[in-house]
């Protein structure tokens, strides 16, 4: 015989997902939900058996309305956020619609904080069991109401963005919308409701402003390149022109440096030539000064000699010679 856990529903339990609209079943379901929320307010997340005992009904009766604890938590969340599941807005811009959604949702998150905390606890516990390989004994608690609500609020951006960009906007907004965000700002930052609203509304506005400046990432046609979108053409032309300008400036600088170097080389060569010329002239002058006195003396002595030899012998004064007498 197969043993069921204490909180397992009877084998013949009917489908309990649909809530009755009116009548005795509706009143019993409402009484069970009220009892469950009172227990959660005291810090108890009840099983179906505990709920039946607290409500004063049989387990079979309780199981006819909620087959599993997950269904009970899901029903409590639906009761807490019921009006938000039907939220609609007639605003024309995404910013107005998202702001209205946040202002309508966060006061209810504060009013139903206790059951919503229990819902998160059950969801995390089911995920932990699933990852650990523990066989599931009940239908998992399904969450995800925020996705539909945020897509509806951001709908005006559908015509401005492609599918991937629109999904990214909704994903970014989901980081600001929900019980988890409310609890983080309240438990960690100790913020009050008005302060929480101020933070999430400001951040959502920044996300939507950034999204409104984006354009769909599509390949532009040839016609749009020629007539509609001149900005990309200017951007494409600007880069080569700047490069050419940079190359031209560099070439001019090189040419100027080359000219200056040529001038310096010319001046240096001229100075060297002048120095060599001056040195040669000085050497020549020195040699000339050495030769000039001897030449002049030789020329003078030669002229005087020729003049003396040209004089008549008679004019020469007699010279006295000593003659030795013969015989001495």
C-alpha positions as a printed Julia matrix, in Angstrom:
328×3 Matrix{Float64}:
   0.0     0.0     0.0
   1.3     3.43   -0.98
   1.72    5.78    1.96
   0.82    9.42    1.34
   2.34   12.32    3.25
   0.16   13.88    5.96
  -0.65   16.84    3.71
  -1.41   14.8     0.6
  -4.88   15.2    -0.89
  -7.29   12.28   -1.17
  -6.97   10.22   -4.35
 -10.43   11.25   -5.48
 -10.02   14.96   -4.88
 -11.53   17.05   -7.66
  -9.92   19.9    -9.55
  -9.74   22.85   -7.18
  -8.12   25.43   -9.43
 -11.37   27.19  -10.34
 -12.95   29.3    -7.6
 -16.74   29.27   -7.33
 -18.37   32.58   -8.09
 -21.15   32.48   -5.45
 -23.14   30.2    -3.19
 -22.12   27.99   -0.26
 -18.91   26.85   -1.95
 -17.83   30.45   -2.46
 -18.54   31.25    1.18
 -16.62   28.18    2.41
 -13.67   29.0     0.18
 -13.64   32.57    1.46
 -13.73   31.32    5.08
 -10.79   28.98    4.49
  -8.73   31.76    2.84
  -9.52   34.15    5.71
  -8.42   31.52    8.25
  -5.23   30.82    6.32
  -4.32   34.52    6.17
  -4.95   34.91    9.91
  -2.61   31.99   10.55
   0.02   33.56    8.31
  -0.31   36.82   10.2
   0.75   34.85   13.3
   3.77   33.49   11.44
   2.28   30.1    10.5
   2.21   28.84    6.94
  -0.5    26.17    7.31
  -0.73   22.83    5.62
  -4.18   21.76    4.41
  -4.65   19.58    7.48
  -3.7    22.44    9.81
  -6.02   24.76    7.92
  -8.93   22.31    8.26
  -8.36   22.01   11.99
  -8.11   25.78   12.47
 -11.25   26.39   10.35
 -13.23   23.68   12.13
 -13.91   21.6     9.04
 -12.9    18.12    8.01
  -9.77   17.48    6.01
 -11.85   16.11    3.17
 -13.76   19.41    3.02
 -10.54   21.44    3.01
  -9.0    19.22    0.34
 -12.03   19.73   -1.89
 -11.1    23.42   -2.07
  -7.31   23.27   -1.95
  -5.63   20.03   -2.95
  -2.13   21.14   -1.99
  -0.4    23.79    0.03
   0.82   25.34   -3.23
  -2.74   25.8    -4.4
  -3.63   27.36   -1.07
  -0.76   29.86   -1.3
  -1.59   30.62   -4.92
  -5.2    31.31   -3.94
  -4.08   33.62   -1.15
  -1.82   35.53   -3.55
  -4.72   35.8    -5.99
  -6.94   37.11   -3.22
  -4.28   39.61   -2.17
  -3.39   40.9    -5.62
  -6.68   40.17   -7.33
  -7.37   43.75   -8.44
  -3.86   44.01   -9.89
  -4.43   40.97  -12.09
  -7.15   42.93  -13.88
  -5.27   46.24  -13.96
  -5.64   48.33  -17.1
  -4.54   51.83  -18.07
  -5.68   54.27  -20.75
  -2.52   56.4   -20.6
  -0.82   57.01  -23.94
   2.82   56.71  -22.84
   4.7    53.84  -21.29
   6.08   56.1   -18.55
   2.58   57.08  -17.38
   1.31   53.52  -17.51
   4.25   52.04  -15.58
   4.07   54.78  -12.98
   0.34   54.14  -12.47
   0.96   50.39  -12.14
   3.61   50.89   -9.47
   1.47   53.34   -7.51
  -1.44   50.9    -7.52
   0.56   47.76   -6.67
   2.93   48.7    -3.86
   0.26   49.7    -1.32
  -1.29   46.23   -1.76
   2.11   44.6    -1.34
   2.36   46.33    2.02
  -1.2    45.41    3.02
  -0.68   41.7     2.22
   2.96   41.47    3.2
   2.6    38.39    5.44
   0.95   36.02    2.94
   3.23   37.23    0.2
   6.26   36.41    2.34
   4.8    32.93    2.84
   4.34   32.58   -0.91
   8.0    33.34   -1.49
   8.98   30.84    1.19
   6.91   28.05   -0.37
   8.23   28.83   -3.85
  11.85   28.73   -2.7
  11.27   25.5    -0.79
   9.8    23.82   -3.87
  12.72   24.98   -6.01
  15.19   23.62   -3.45
  13.46   20.22   -3.44
  13.42   20.15   -7.21
  17.15   20.85   -7.46
  17.9    18.26   -4.77
  15.97   15.62   -6.69
  13.23   15.2    -4.1
  10.07   13.8    -5.77
   7.3    16.35   -5.95
   4.21   15.51   -3.88
   2.09   18.42   -5.07
   1.58   20.75   -7.96
   4.25   23.48   -7.86
   3.33   27.0    -6.9
   3.44   29.0   -10.12
   4.33   32.69  -10.13
   4.67   35.15  -12.97
   1.82   37.63  -12.82
   4.25   40.52  -13.15
   5.27   39.6   -16.7
   1.79   40.15  -18.15
   1.26   43.32  -16.13
   4.58   44.86  -17.16
   4.11   43.94  -20.82
   0.74   45.63  -20.73
   2.18   48.75  -19.06
   5.06   49.03  -21.55
   2.85   48.37  -24.58
   3.26   51.89  -26.11
   6.94   51.06  -26.75
   6.01   48.14  -29.02
   6.04   50.31  -32.13
   9.39   51.93  -31.27
  11.48   48.88  -30.4
  12.1    45.49  -31.91
  11.16   42.32  -30.03
  14.53   41.84  -28.3
  14.71   45.46  -27.15
  11.12   45.38  -25.84
  11.8    42.18  -23.88
  14.88   43.8   -22.36
  12.82   46.77  -21.16
  10.23   44.47  -19.55
  12.98   42.39  -17.93
  14.6    45.52  -16.52
  11.27   46.73  -15.12
  10.68   43.33  -13.49
  13.66   44.07  -11.25
  11.61   46.93   -9.76
   8.19   45.31   -9.51
   7.13   42.62   -7.09
   7.25   41.32   -3.56
  10.99   40.65   -3.63
  11.83   44.27   -4.43
   9.44   45.49   -1.76
  11.04   43.23    0.87
  14.61   44.15   -0.11
  13.94   47.87    0.23
  11.98   47.38    3.45
  14.1    44.77    5.26
  17.59   45.78    4.12
  17.23   49.53    3.58
  14.5    50.07    6.21
  12.45   52.22    3.86
   8.83   53.18    4.33
   6.22   52.76    1.6
   6.53   56.29    0.22
  10.32   55.96    0.1
  10.06   52.6    -1.66
   7.73   54.09   -4.24
  10.09   57.0    -4.8
  13.01   54.64   -5.52
  11.17   52.31   -7.9
   9.39   55.1    -9.78
  12.62   57.05  -10.27
  14.47   53.97  -11.53
  11.62   52.96  -13.84
  11.6    56.47  -15.32
  15.33   56.25  -16.05
  14.89   52.86  -17.78
  12.04   54.13  -19.95
  13.89   57.31  -20.91
  16.81   55.19  -22.08
  14.45   52.89  -24.0
  12.73   55.78  -25.77
  16.09   56.95  -27.19
  16.76   53.56  -28.75
  15.81   52.61  -32.28
  15.15   49.16  -33.73
  18.36   47.44  -34.81
  17.52   46.91  -38.49
  19.56   47.28  -41.68
  18.62   50.63  -43.34
  17.63   50.55  -47.01
  19.53   52.37  -49.76
  16.75   54.97  -50.01
  16.87   55.72  -46.29
  20.63   56.14  -46.5
  20.27   58.72  -49.27
  17.29   60.75  -48.1
  16.07   59.93  -44.58
  19.06   59.37  -42.35
  21.89   61.82  -43.11
  23.49   61.46  -39.66
  25.17   58.08  -40.37
  26.6    59.46  -43.63
  28.16   62.4   -41.82
  29.58   60.03  -39.24
  31.08   57.82  -41.95
  32.61   60.81  -43.76
  33.92   62.42  -40.62
  36.28   59.61  -39.73
  38.26   59.55  -43.06
  38.4    63.36  -43.19
  39.9    63.49  -39.71
  42.39   60.81  -40.63
  43.36   62.66  -43.82
  43.67   65.91  -41.9
  45.93   64.22  -39.38
  48.1    62.76  -42.14
  48.31   66.15  -43.88
  49.37   67.9   -40.68
  52.03   65.29  -40.06
  53.33   65.59  -43.63
  53.54   69.37  -43.33
  55.47   69.06  -40.08
  57.92   66.63  -41.69
  58.36   68.91  -44.71
  58.98   71.92  -42.47
  61.56   70.01  -40.44
  63.3    68.89  -43.64
  63.5    72.49  -44.89
  64.93   73.68  -41.6
  67.48   70.88  -41.64
  68.51   71.84  -45.21
  68.93   75.46  -44.17
  71.08   74.46  -41.22
  73.23   72.23  -43.45
  73.66   75.06  -46.0
  74.67   77.52  -43.32
  77.12   75.05  -41.86
  78.72   74.4   -45.28
  79.02   78.15  -45.96
  80.6    78.76  -42.6
  83.07   75.93  -43.18
  83.98   77.34  -46.63
  84.51   80.81  -45.22
  86.72   79.42  -42.47
  88.82   77.47  -45.0
  89.17   80.53  -47.23
  90.24   82.72  -44.33
  92.75   80.1   -43.22
  94.25   79.88  -46.74
  94.54   83.63  -47.04
  96.21   83.88  -43.67
  98.72   81.2   -44.65
  99.49   82.99  -47.9
 100.04   86.3   -46.11
 102.38   84.62  -43.65
 104.47   83.12  -46.44
 104.58   86.44  -48.28
 105.77   88.24  -45.18
 108.57   85.74  -44.79
 109.85   86.18  -48.39
 109.56   89.95  -48.85
 112.7    91.27  -46.85
 115.25   88.93  -48.49
 114.12   89.74  -51.98
 114.3    93.44  -51.38
 117.86   93.21  -49.93
 119.07   91.07  -52.8
 117.64   93.44  -55.33
 119.24   96.43  -53.63
 122.64   94.82  -53.35
 122.57   93.73  -56.94
 121.81   97.19  -58.18
 124.57   98.74  -56.11
 127.07   96.23  -57.35
 126.24   96.86  -60.91
 126.58  100.6   -60.31
 129.99  100.23  -58.75
 131.26   98.01  -61.55
 130.11  100.53  -64.11
 132.19  103.36  -62.66
 135.52  104.19  -64.47
 138.51  102.64  -62.96
 140.2   106.05  -62.81
 137.56  107.18  -60.5
 138.36  104.5   -58.09
 140.53  105.63  -55.29
 144.01  104.3   -55.34
 144.65  101.42  -53.11
 147.91  101.13  -51.26
 149.56   97.83  -51.42
 152.55   96.83  -49.5
 155.3    95.59  -51.64
 158.15   93.7   -50.3
 161.47   94.91  -51.5
 163.5    92.43  -53.31
 166.22   91.02  -51.38
 164.47   91.37  -48.05
